[in-house]
Structure formats: structure tokens, C-alpha cells
């Protein structure tokens, strides 16, 4: 995990800040007024660091691909980073359509401006951009023109909820072969789930207008060619059965179901809970009281297994950030 950075308090408004940029060669352009290091988007990189540090056996390169389910992945930043930077098969599970435009744009800019990338790679200053530091790790299959081939992670367009977990309990088997009865149960579930999200045209970050909906980049075109969205019922089941790890970074309503799914599959996992949604989950109880705040939610979730572990992620600013991560290792199931 990345070492904790010193945070300074601005006496004028009490806002957290980082030290000013260190002197840099005059030939390298940079923005002295940037506060890029304080961006909330950097939190996903902190979670990535945690994941890689706690599960090196699951994330190191090997002959067998590691399959991660990125629950309620939203925009898809975590899966895109794990896929393109770390070479990990991270599958987004979210009814919304991911939007990798921002990451692609940033990556292309940094690749085209290596001197600026070098500046932004420097940690501990306000101009730091985690993506710039990771750029050398970019998994690139160079084509004939020597260009980076950025690819899109696979996407299970579905809700991770109680219905999914209960259906899997009815049909799941260690045997790869599904009999007709159990396959019929899964097919019915998948059909209903597909109908449930059929009219959801939302792309994370907004619904594209007609003139923006067509793919414009090679990245999107390549992703479409290899059919990154998993739509076939059996393929969806096989994907879930092959999972090695479940990740949830602020997965909102899917938080509890993500943990339940991991516990059912008996695979390692980590989840960073965020919003509580007490009205949507009125039956959550802790110490004879309804779960209504974040600390109660953490306590409630920890009751699901006696070996659930808890740590705090080192976000730059933590006054309101939900930075508690719950997790279990493979050996915790022994």
C-alpha cells in the first residue's frame, strides 16, 4: 500500500492541502495551480494499491488468469486500471453502461506528453496524478504502428443483489455441468434480469445524445468487436462460477449482496462501504436498533463472518470520506 502522505491545513479555510511542487527542470511544463493530487478520483488508486498488496497471489502474472468481479463498478475506472495497467481480468457488474472516456483521454494525453507525465508522476505534491506513475506498467500489445492498444474490460450488465445470490444458491454446483432443471432456473433469472435493465440506457456520467452514441475511438471499436458485454445466459453463469475475487469500491446498494456472494462462493473479497440506504434496507439490525449510519453499517456487515477483517485506506482527505475497507483472505475460510 502506498505510504501515507503528509497533509497540511490551509489556515485560511481549513482545507487539506499538499506541499507545493518541488523545483523541476524548466523544460518540463506543469501547472503550478493544480490540485490534482486532492481529486476524489484518486481514491480508486488507493483501493487498487490495497487490493494488490493484500492479494499478491491473486494479482501476480501467471498462466491462469485471475477473474475479479468489480461490483457496482459504475464508470468502470477500477476495472479499466486493473485490466490495462495490471493485466487482470476484472469484470464490471453494473446495470449501467461504463464510461471509460475520461481515463482513455488522460492516458492518451500522458502518452503523448511524456515530460508532463514525468512531472505528474512525482508523489507528495499537488500536481501528482497516480495514473502518470503507473504509465510504465501499462500493458501494451503494440500494433504495427507502435501504438498502445487500450482495451475495455468485460461487463456483466446486471444487479448484484439478494435475487442473484439466492438464485445461485439454487443452481450453483462445483460440477461445471448444469443439468436441465438448474440451467432452466438460471435462464429464467437471466431473462428476468435482462428485461429489468432493458430500458436502462444510462451511461455512467450521463446518457449520450444521438450524435455522441457512436464509437469514435479505436478502444471502443475493439471492445465492441470482442463483445465485452456478456449477454449470453450460460456465459454469465460461467463467468460467475470462475471468479477468484470480489471487489466493491463504494458499491452503494450492492454492498451487502457483494459480501454475501463472496461468502457463498468462499472466495477472497474486499468491500469499501459508503452510503447506508436505511429506507431501502429497513430490516438491517444491530444491537436491536436499525442500521442508520455508516459506523452501524460497518458493525452490521462485520457480523456476517467472524473472520472479517477491517482496515482504513489512506485517502488524502478523510474528514467525510468513507475509507473503511472490509475484507477476507482465502485462509479465512479454513
Secondary structure, 3 states (H helix, E strand, C coil): CCCCCCCEECCCCCCEECCCCCCCCCCCCCCCCCCHHHCHHHHHHHHHHHHHHHCHHHHCCCCCCCEEEEECCCCCHHHHHHHHCCCCEEEEECCCECCCHHHHHHHHHHHHCHHHHHHHCCCCCCCCCHHHHHHHHCCCCCCCCCCCCCCCCCEECCCCCHHHHHHHHHHCCCCCCCCHHHHHHHHHHHHHHHHHHCCCCCECCCCCCHHHCCCCCHHHHHHHHCCCEECCHHHHHHHHHCCCEEEEECCHHHHHHHHHHHHHHCCEEEEECCCCCCCCCCCCEECCEECCCHHHHHHHHHCCCCCCEEEECCCCCCCCCCCEEEEECHHHHC
